[in-house]
Structures are given as C-alpha cells and as structure tokens.
C-alpha cells in the first residue's frame, strides 16, 4: 500500500524525486508520512485540503479491503 501512496503523490508534484513516503506501523493503524519539496506542498494539500482528503479516502478504502486501518499525514 505504500507503493500506492507513493505513486499517487509522485503523479501530483513537480519534483517526484523529492517525495518520501514512510510507513509507521501502530498497534491498530498504519500511518503513511508523506514528505515533499516545499514548492509542492500546496499541490498535495490542494484548495481547502481537498486533494489531501481524497488521498486519505483512497488509502482508507484500500486499507479496509485488507482489514486494516490507515491514514496519511503530510509533513513539511
């Protein structure tokens, strides 16, 4: 699922080489920490957070199909 997050984020940014996706396993949830270049931060968040919410919805749906819980955090 980390590859899915990485693929989606790299498609949205101008500098795909600067994208770093780190997977943090918790007891009940998987957290994907996404780090992008400073110039691309607005592209990942989107207007009023629409793109960020869409990323979270897709990851949540993919995780539920595997019986897990997951979320995406965008780090600066």
C-alpha positions as CSV (number, residue, x, y, z in Angstrom):
1,X,0.0,0.0,0.0
2,X,3.0,2.3,0.5
3,X,3.6,2.0,-3.3
4,X,0.0,3.2,-3.9
5,X,0.6,6.3,-1.8
6,X,4.0,7.0,-3.4
7,X,2.5,6.6,-6.9
8,X,-0.3,9.0,-6.3
9,X,1.8,11.6,-4.7
10,X,4.5,11.5,-7.4
11,X,1.9,12.0,-10.0
12,X,0.7,15.2,-8.4
13,X,4.1,17.0,-7.8
14,X,6.6,18.8,-10.0
15,X,9.6,17.2,-8.2
16,X,8.8,13.5,-7.9
17,X,12.4,12.7,-6.8
18,X,11.9,14.6,-3.6
19,X,8.9,12.5,-2.5
20,X,9.5,10.4,0.6
21,X,6.8,8.1,1.9
22,X,7.5,6.5,5.3
23,X,5.2,3.8,6.7
24,X,4.8,3.8,10.5
25,X,3.0,0.7,12.0
26,X,1.0,1.3,15.1
27,X,-1.0,-1.2,17.1
28,X,-4.2,-0.8,15.2
29,X,-3.4,1.6,12.4
30,X,-0.8,2.2,9.7
31,X,0.3,5.8,9.2
32,X,1.9,6.9,5.9
33,X,4.0,10.0,6.4
34,X,4.5,11.9,3.2
35,X,7.3,14.4,2.7
36,X,7.6,16.5,-0.4
37,X,9.5,19.5,-1.6
38,X,8.4,22.9,-0.1
39,X,7.2,24.1,-3.5
40,X,5.0,21.1,-3.9
41,X,3.3,21.2,-0.5
42,X,0.4,23.2,-1.8
43,X,-0.2,20.8,-4.6
44,X,-0.5,17.9,-2.2
45,X,-2.8,19.7,0.2
46,X,-5.0,21.3,-2.5
47,X,-7.6,24.0,-2.1
48,X,-9.2,23.7,1.3
49,X,-7.5,20.3,1.7
50,X,-9.5,18.6,-1.0
51,X,-6.6,16.7,-2.5
52,X,-5.3,15.6,0.9
53,X,-8.7,14.4,1.9
54,X,-9.0,12.5,-1.4
55,X,-5.7,10.8,-0.8
56,X,-6.8,9.8,2.7
57,X,-10.1,8.5,1.5
58,X,-8.4,6.3,-1.2
59,X,-5.9,4.9,1.3
60,X,-8.6,4.3,3.9
61,X,-10.7,2.4,1.3
62,X,-7.7,0.3,0.2
63,X,-6.8,-0.5,3.8
64,X,-10.3,-1.6,4.7
65,X,-10.2,-4.1,1.9
66,X,-7.2,-5.6,3.6
67,X,-8.9,-5.5,7.0
68,X,-6.6,-2.7,8.3
69,X,-6.9,1.0,9.2
70,X,-4.7,3.5,7.6
71,X,-4.2,7.3,7.3
72,X,-2.0,9.7,5.5
73,X,-0.1,12.5,7.2
74,X,1.6,15.3,5.2
75,X,4.8,16.6,6.7
76,X,6.6,19.8,5.7
